[in-house]
Amino acid sequence: MFSVGSWLPALPGMAWGWALLDALLQGLVGACAVSVLCSLLKVYLYIQCANDPERQAEKEAIAARRPLLEPLHVLVLTAVLALVGSRVAALVVLEFSLRAVSTILSLGKGAHSSQLYLLCQYSLGCGVSCGLTFLLEGAPHRSCNLALAAGLAGLLALHARRLARHVCALYELHSRQRYCGVCILLLAAGHGIPRLLRNALALTFAVADLAAVQLINRDFLSTGEAVRFWTPLSICYTLLVVYMQEESRHSTGRGPAFRTIVVRMGGLFILLLTVGRWTDILHVFVSLLGELWCLLRSGVLLESCCRQ
């Protein structure tokens, strides 16, 4: 492979331009990953509603076509992920991983696993971005590698979206008549989609967590600086997880989800006021916008998960 930047003369601002291109490509890969997650979850929830006569209203809401909203969602999320720095993105990934482990351990107490898939959208985008930042750090052909990754991620997102449209339009007809191979496969194995998502997310966040720790630790010159950062961070995240577990046990729906987003970002904002940089504060506000945008975009799916 070759790097386009290596063929161009070193002009003022050229390095800044390539850095911006890399950030946009990373954001695009993360946004496509979120799009694939939402499309597969939409397929699963639609199949569940189609098999239940009492959930026909939910089925119609899920199947409602919004042709311009999905591309807009990808573009906005790409811009947000490109703006968020690797430090704040790493903190978002670590916070969600801790919250996810706590939720999984409490599944027997009534937690909603399908809802967790929707609440992880922005964290998934940050995790993919962190993983790419760490894996491609110092690579000689970074831009070309990111362009290839963005192309592959775009193809996956496009096919996942086409699958969701096909299922919402023709699943009931094809599953009754045994006409379409895709719909027959979903009829037989559609219940395994959550397990597929769980395994894929577990692998993604395992890599993202390792990358996040490395990205944060590279800013510290000594062990003492690292301890002064990680100690309040651990206390803050522990308190946040305890609060959110209590909140999820007493209420479900979009209202509590919005409140937990504000509380989480508020806690991260206060923490970074003491141990962060001014750019981190700006990135926290960008992350808040990203979280709210993802939650607003998936409102219908979230309501269906809560009823389920």
LUMDO-981804 format. One record per residue (C-alpha): residue in three letters; x, z, y. Coordinates in Angstrom, 1 decimal. Layout:
N
+-------+--------+--------+--------+
| zavex |      x |      z |      y |
+-------+--------+--------+--------+
|   ALA |      X |      Z |      Y |
...
+-------+--------+--------+--------+
END
This chain:
308
+-------+--------+--------+--------+
| zavex |      x |      z |      y |
+-------+--------+--------+--------+
|   MET |    0.0 |    0.0 |    0.0 |
|   PHE |    1.0 |   -0.4 |    3.6 |
|   SER |    0.2 |    1.5 |    6.8 |
|   VAL |   -1.1 |   -0.6 |    9.6 |
|   GLY |    0.3 |    1.9 |   12.1 |
|   SER |    3.9 |    1.2 |   10.9 |
|   TRP |    3.5 |   -2.5 |   11.9 |
|   LEU |    2.7 |   -1.7 |   15.5 |
|   PRO |    5.1 |   -0.8 |   18.3 |
|   ALA |    5.3 |    2.9 |   19.4 |
|   LEU |    3.1 |    2.8 |   22.5 |
|   PRO |    2.0 |    5.8 |   24.6 |
|   GLY |   -1.1 |    7.3 |   23.1 |
|   MET |   -0.8 |    5.4 |   19.8 |
|   ALA |   -0.2 |    8.6 |   17.8 |
|   TRP |   -3.3 |   10.1 |   19.3 |
|   GLY |   -5.3 |    7.1 |   18.4 |
|   TRP |   -4.3 |    7.1 |   14.8 |
|   ALA |   -5.0 |   10.9 |   14.6 |
|   LEU |   -8.5 |   10.2 |   15.9 |
|   LEU |   -9.0 |    7.4 |   13.4 |
|   ASP |   -7.9 |    9.8 |   10.6 |
|   ALA |  -10.2 |   12.5 |   11.7 |
|   LEU |  -13.1 |   10.1 |   11.8 |
|   LEU |  -12.3 |    8.8 |    8.3 |
|   GLN |  -12.1 |   12.3 |    7.0 |
|   GLY |  -15.4 |   13.1 |    8.6 |
|   LEU |  -17.0 |   10.0 |    7.1 |
|   VAL |  -15.9 |   11.0 |    3.6 |
|   GLY |  -17.4 |   14.5 |    4.1 |
|   ALA |  -20.6 |   13.1 |    5.5 |
|   CYS |  -20.9 |   10.7 |    2.6 |
|   ALA |  -20.4 |   13.6 |    0.1 |
|   VAL |  -23.3 |   15.5 |    1.9 |
|   SER |  -25.5 |   12.3 |    1.7 |
|   VAL |  -24.9 |   12.0 |   -2.1 |
|   LEU |  -25.8 |   15.7 |   -2.6 |
|   CYS |  -29.1 |   15.3 |   -0.6 |
|   SER |  -30.0 |   12.1 |   -2.4 |
|   LEU |  -29.5 |   13.6 |   -5.9 |
|   LEU |  -31.4 |   16.7 |   -4.9 |
|   LYS |  -34.2 |   14.6 |   -3.5 |
|   VAL |  -34.4 |   12.7 |   -6.8 |
|   TYR |  -34.6 |   16.0 |   -8.7 |
|   LEU |  -37.2 |   17.6 |   -6.5 |
|   TYR |  -39.4 |   14.5 |   -6.5 |
|   ILE |  -39.4 |   14.4 |  -10.3 |
|   GLN |  -40.3 |   18.0 |  -10.5 |
|   CYS |  -43.2 |   17.4 |   -8.0 |
|   ALA |  -44.4 |   14.3 |   -9.9 |
|   ASN |  -44.7 |   16.3 |  -13.1 |
|   ASP |  -46.8 |   18.9 |  -11.4 |
|   PRO |  -50.3 |   17.9 |  -10.3 |
|   GLU |  -50.5 |   20.9 |   -7.9 |
|   ARG |  -47.5 |   19.7 |   -5.9 |
|   GLN |  -48.7 |   16.2 |   -4.9 |
|   ALA |  -48.5 |   17.1 |   -1.1 |
|   GLU |  -44.8 |   18.1 |   -1.6 |
|   LYS |  -44.2 |   14.8 |   -3.5 |
|   GLU |  -45.6 |   12.7 |   -0.7 |
|   ALA |  -43.6 |   14.6 |    1.9 |
|   ILE |  -40.4 |   14.1 |   -0.1 |
|   ALA |  -41.2 |   10.4 |   -0.6 |
|   ALA |  -41.9 |    9.7 |    3.1 |
|   ARG |  -39.6 |    7.0 |    4.3 |
|   ARG |  -37.4 |    7.5 |    7.3 |
|   PRO |  -35.1 |    4.4 |    7.4 |
|   LEU |  -33.2 |    5.3 |   10.5 |
|   LEU |  -32.8 |    9.0 |    9.9 |
|   GLU |  -30.3 |    8.8 |    7.0 |
|   PRO |  -27.7 |    6.6 |    8.9 |
|   LEU |  -28.1 |    8.8 |   12.0 |
|   HIS |  -27.5 |   11.9 |    9.9 |
|   VAL |  -24.3 |   10.4 |    8.5 |
|   LEU |  -23.1 |    9.3 |   11.9 |
|   VAL |  -23.8 |   12.7 |   13.6 |
|   LEU |  -22.2 |   14.6 |   10.7 |
|   THR |  -19.2 |   12.3 |   10.8 |
|   ALA |  -18.7 |   13.1 |   14.5 |
|   VAL |  -19.1 |   16.8 |   14.0 |
|   LEU |  -16.7 |   17.0 |   11.0 |
|   ALA |  -14.2 |   14.9 |   13.0 |
|   LEU |  -14.3 |   17.3 |   15.9 |
|   VAL |  -14.0 |   20.5 |   13.9 |
|   GLY |  -10.4 |   21.7 |   13.5 |
|   SER |   -8.9 |   22.3 |   10.1 |
|   ARG |   -8.6 |   26.1 |   10.8 |
|   VAL |  -12.4 |   26.7 |   11.5 |
|   ALA |  -13.3 |   24.3 |    8.7 |
|   ALA |  -11.2 |   26.3 |    6.3 |
|   LEU |  -12.9 |   29.5 |    7.4 |
|   VAL |  -16.3 |   28.0 |    6.9 |
|   VAL |  -15.3 |   26.9 |    3.4 |
|   LEU |  -14.0 |   30.4 |    2.5 |
|   GLU |  -17.2 |   32.1 |    3.9 |
|   PHE |  -19.5 |   29.8 |    1.9 |
|   SER |  -17.5 |   30.3 |   -1.3 |
|   LEU |  -17.8 |   34.0 |   -1.1 |
|   ARG |  -21.5 |   33.7 |   -0.3 |
|   ALA |  -22.0 |   31.3 |   -3.2 |
|   VAL |  -20.3 |   33.6 |   -5.7 |
|   SER |  -22.4 |   36.5 |   -4.5 |
|   THR |  -25.6 |   34.5 |   -4.8 |
|   ILE |  -24.7 |   33.2 |   -8.3 |
|   LEU |  -24.1 |   36.8 |   -9.4 |
|   SER |  -27.5 |   37.8 |   -8.1 |
|   LEU |  -29.5 |   34.9 |   -9.6 |
|   GLY |  -31.2 |   37.3 |  -12.0 |
|   LYS |  -32.6 |   39.2 |   -9.0 |
|   GLY |  -34.5 |   36.2 |   -7.6 |
|   ALA |  -32.1 |   34.2 |   -5.7 |
|   HIS |  -32.8 |   30.4 |   -5.3 |
|   SER |  -30.0 |   28.2 |   -6.7 |
|   SER |  -31.6 |   24.9 |   -5.6 |
|   GLN |  -31.8 |   26.3 |   -2.0 |
|   LEU |  -28.1 |   27.1 |   -2.2 |
|   TYR |  -27.3 |   23.4 |   -2.7 |
|   LEU |  -29.0 |   22.6 |    0.6 |
|   LEU |  -27.4 |   25.4 |    2.5 |
|   CYS |  -24.0 |   24.3 |    1.4 |
|   GLN |  -24.2 |   20.8 |    3.1 |
|   TYR |  -22.0 |   21.5 |    6.1 |
|   SER |  -19.7 |   23.7 |    4.1 |
|   LEU |  -19.3 |   20.8 |    1.6 |
|   GLY |  -18.3 |   18.4 |    4.4 |
|   CYS |  -15.8 |   21.0 |    5.7 |
|   GLY |  -14.5 |   21.4 |    2.1 |
|   VAL |  -13.9 |   17.7 |    1.6 |
|   SER |  -12.2 |   17.5 |    5.0 |
|   CYS |  -10.0 |   20.5 |    4.2 |
|   GLY |   -9.0 |   19.0 |    0.8 |
|   LEU |   -8.1 |   15.7 |    2.3 |
|   THR |   -6.1 |   17.3 |    5.1 |
|   PHE |   -4.1 |   19.3 |    2.6 |
|   LEU |   -3.6 |   16.6 |    0.0 |
|   LEU |   -2.6 |   13.9 |    2.5 |
|   GLU |   -0.5 |   16.0 |    4.8 |
|   GLY |    2.7 |   14.1 |    5.5 |
|   ALA |    1.6 |   11.1 |    3.4 |
|   PRO |    3.3 |    7.9 |    4.7 |
|   HIS |    0.2 |    5.8 |    4.3 |
|   ARG |   -2.4 |    8.4 |    5.3 |
|   SER |   -4.7 |    6.1 |    7.3 |
|   CYS |   -4.9 |    3.6 |    4.5 |
|   ASN |   -5.6 |    6.3 |    1.9 |
|   LEU |   -8.4 |    7.7 |    4.0 |
|   ALA |   -9.8 |    4.2 |    4.6 |
|   LEU |   -9.9 |    3.7 |    0.8 |
|   ALA |  -11.5 |    7.1 |    0.3 |
|   ALA |  -14.1 |    6.4 |    3.0 |
|   GLY |  -15.0 |    3.1 |    1.4 |
|   LEU |  -15.5 |    4.6 |   -2.1 |
|   ALA |  -17.5 |    7.5 |   -0.6 |
|   GLY |  -19.6 |    5.1 |    1.3 |
|   LEU |  -20.4 |    3.1 |   -1.9 |
|   LEU |  -21.4 |    6.3 |   -3.7 |
|   ALA |  -23.6 |    7.4 |   -0.8 |
|   LEU |  -25.2 |    4.0 |   -0.6 |
|   HIS |  -26.0 |    3.8 |   -4.4 |
|   ALA |  -27.3 |    7.4 |   -4.4 |
|   ARG |  -29.6 |    6.6 |   -1.5 |
|   ARG |  -30.9 |    3.5 |   -3.2 |
|   LEU |  -31.5 |    5.6 |   -6.3 |
|   ALA |  -33.6 |    8.1 |   -4.3 |
|   ARG |  -35.6 |    5.2 |   -2.7 |
|   HIS |  -36.2 |    3.7 |   -6.1 |
|   VAL |  -37.4 |    6.9 |   -7.6 |
|   CYS |  -39.7 |    7.8 |   -4.8 |
|   ALA |  -41.3 |    4.4 |   -4.9 |
|   LEU |  -41.5 |    3.5 |   -8.6 |
|   TYR |  -40.6 |    6.5 |  -10.8 |
|   GLU |  -44.2 |    7.4 |  -11.7 |
|   LEU |  -45.1 |    3.8 |  -12.6 |
|   HIS |  -41.9 |    3.1 |  -14.5 |
|   SER |  -41.9 |    6.4 |  -16.4 |
|   ARG |  -45.4 |    5.8 |  -17.6 |
|   GLN |  -44.9 |    2.2 |  -18.7 |
|   ARG |  -41.3 |    2.8 |  -20.0 |
|   TYR |  -40.3 |   -0.2 |  -17.9 |
|   CYS |  -37.1 |    0.8 |  -16.1 |
|   GLY |  -34.0 |    2.1 |  -17.8 |
|   VAL |  -33.0 |    4.3 |  -14.8 |
|   CYS |  -36.5 |    5.9 |  -14.7 |
|   ILE |  -36.5 |    6.4 |  -18.4 |
|   LEU |  -33.1 |    8.1 |  -18.2 |
|   LEU |  -34.3 |   10.4 |  -15.4 |
|   LEU |  -37.5 |   11.2 |  -17.4 |
|   ALA |  -35.3 |   12.3 |  -20.3 |
|   ALA |  -32.4 |   13.9 |  -18.5 |
|   GLY |  -33.5 |   14.5 |  -14.9 |
|   HIS |  -33.6 |   18.2 |  -15.5 |
|   GLY |  -29.8 |   18.1 |  -15.8 |
|   ILE |  -29.2 |   17.1 |  -12.2 |
|   PRO |  -28.8 |   20.7 |  -10.9 |
|   ARG |  -26.2 |   21.3 |  -13.6 |
|   LEU |  -24.4 |   18.1 |  -12.6 |
|   LEU |  -24.4 |   19.2 |   -8.9 |
|   ARG |  -23.3 |   22.7 |   -9.8 |
|   ASN |  -20.2 |   21.4 |  -11.7 |
|   ALA |  -19.3 |   18.9 |   -9.0 |
|   LEU |  -19.6 |   21.5 |   -6.3 |
|   ALA |  -17.6 |   24.1 |   -8.2 |
|   LEU |  -14.8 |   21.7 |   -8.6 |
|   THR |  -14.9 |   20.5 |   -5.0 |
|   PHE |  -14.9 |   24.1 |   -3.6 |
|   ALA |  -12.2 |   25.2 |   -6.0 |
|   VAL |   -9.9 |   22.6 |   -4.5 |
|   ALA |  -11.2 |   23.2 |   -1.0 |
|   ASP |  -10.6 |   27.0 |   -1.2 |
|   LEU |   -6.9 |   26.5 |   -2.2 |
|   ALA |   -6.5 |   24.0 |    0.6 |
|   ALA |   -8.2 |   26.3 |    3.1 |
|   VAL |   -5.9 |   29.2 |    2.3 |
|   GLN |   -2.8 |   27.0 |    2.7 |
|   LEU |   -4.1 |   25.5 |    5.9 |
|   ILE |   -4.7 |   29.0 |    7.4 |
|   ASN |   -1.4 |   30.5 |    6.2 |
|   ARG |    0.7 |   27.7 |    7.6 |
|   ASP |    0.1 |   29.0 |   11.2 |
|   PHE |    1.6 |   32.4 |   10.4 |
|   LEU |    5.3 |   33.0 |   10.9 |
|   SER |    5.4 |   36.4 |    9.1 |
|   THR |    3.5 |   38.5 |    6.6 |
|   GLY |    2.5 |   40.9 |    9.3 |
|   GLU |    0.7 |   38.2 |   11.3 |
|   ALA |   -1.1 |   37.1 |    8.1 |
|   VAL |   -2.2 |   40.6 |    7.4 |
|   ARG |   -3.5 |   41.1 |   10.9 |
|   PHE |   -5.7 |   38.0 |   10.5 |
|   TRP |   -6.9 |   38.4 |    6.9 |
|   THR |   -7.9 |   42.0 |    7.1 |
|   PRO |  -10.6 |   41.7 |    9.8 |
|   LEU |  -11.6 |   38.4 |    8.2 |
|   SER |  -12.2 |   40.0 |    4.9 |
|   ILE |  -14.2 |   42.9 |    6.4 |
|   CYS |  -16.3 |   40.5 |    8.5 |
|   TYR |  -17.1 |   38.2 |    5.6 |
|   THR |  -18.0 |   41.1 |    3.3 |
|   LEU |  -20.5 |   42.5 |    5.9 |
|   LEU |  -21.9 |   39.0 |    6.4 |
|   VAL |  -22.5 |   38.5 |    2.6 |
|   VAL |  -24.1 |   41.9 |    2.3 |
|   TYR |  -26.5 |   41.1 |    5.2 |
|   MET |  -27.4 |   37.7 |    3.9 |
|   GLN |  -28.1 |   39.0 |    0.4 |
|   GLU |  -30.5 |   41.6 |    1.8 |
|   GLU |  -32.1 |   38.9 |    4.0 |
|   SER |  -32.6 |   36.5 |    1.1 |
|   ARG |  -34.3 |   39.2 |   -1.1 |
|   HIS |  -36.9 |   40.0 |    1.5 |
|   SER |  -37.8 |   36.6 |    2.8 |
|   THR |  -37.4 |   32.9 |    2.1 |
|   GLY |  -37.9 |   29.7 |    4.0 |
|   ARG |  -36.4 |   27.9 |    7.0 |
|   GLY |  -36.7 |   30.9 |    9.4 |
|   PRO |  -34.3 |   33.2 |    7.6 |
|   ALA |  -32.0 |   30.2 |    6.9 |
|   PHE |  -31.7 |   29.6 |   10.7 |
|   ARG |  -31.1 |   33.3 |   11.3 |
|   THR |  -28.3 |   33.5 |    8.8 |
|   ILE |  -26.6 |   30.5 |   10.3 |
|   VAL |  -26.7 |   32.1 |   13.8 |
|   VAL |  -25.4 |   35.4 |   12.3 |
|   ARG |  -22.6 |   33.8 |   10.4 |
|   MET |  -21.4 |   31.7 |   13.3 |
|   GLY |  -21.8 |   34.7 |   15.6 |
|   GLY |  -19.6 |   36.8 |   13.3 |
|   LEU |  -17.0 |   34.1 |   13.1 |
|   PHE |  -17.1 |   33.7 |   16.9 |
|   ILE |  -16.5 |   37.4 |   17.5 |
|   LEU |  -13.7 |   37.4 |   14.9 |
|   LEU |  -11.9 |   34.5 |   16.5 |
|   LEU |  -12.2 |   36.0 |   19.9 |
|   THR |   -9.7 |   38.6 |   18.7 |
|   VAL |   -7.5 |   36.8 |   16.3 |
|   GLY |   -8.1 |   33.1 |   17.1 |
|   ARG |   -7.2 |   30.5 |   19.7 |
|   TRP |   -9.4 |   29.0 |   22.4 |
|   THR |   -9.8 |   25.8 |   20.5 |
|   ASP |  -11.2 |   27.8 |   17.5 |
|   ILE |  -13.9 |   29.1 |   19.8 |
|   LEU |  -14.9 |   25.5 |   20.7 |
|   HIS |  -14.9 |   24.5 |   17.0 |
|   VAL |  -17.2 |   27.4 |   16.1 |
|   PHE |  -19.8 |   26.0 |   18.5 |
|   VAL |  -19.4 |   22.5 |   17.0 |
|   SER |  -19.8 |   24.1 |   13.5 |
|   LEU |  -23.0 |   25.8 |   14.7 |
|   LEU |  -24.4 |   22.4 |   15.7 |
|   GLY |  -23.4 |   20.9 |   12.4 |
|   GLU |  -25.1 |   23.7 |   10.4 |
|   LEU |  -28.3 |   23.4 |   12.4 |
|   TRP |  -28.3 |   19.6 |   12.1 |
|   CYS |  -28.0 |   19.7 |    8.3 |
|   LEU |  -30.7 |   22.3 |    8.0 |
|   LEU |  -33.1 |   20.4 |   10.3 |
|   ARG |  -32.4 |   17.2 |    8.4 |
|   SER |  -33.3 |   18.7 |    5.0 |
|   GLY |  -36.3 |   20.7 |    6.1 |
|   VAL |  -38.7 |   19.1 |    3.7 |
|   LEU |  -36.4 |   19.6 |    0.7 |
|   LEU |  -35.7 |   23.2 |    1.7 |
|   GLU |  -39.4 |   24.0 |    1.8 |
|   SER |  -39.8 |   22.4 |   -1.6 |
|   CYS |  -36.9 |   24.5 |   -3.0 |
|   CYS |  -38.4 |   27.7 |   -1.5 |
|   ARG |  -41.8 |   27.0 |   -3.2 |
|   GLN |  -40.1 |   26.3 |   -6.4 |
+-------+--------+--------+--------+
END
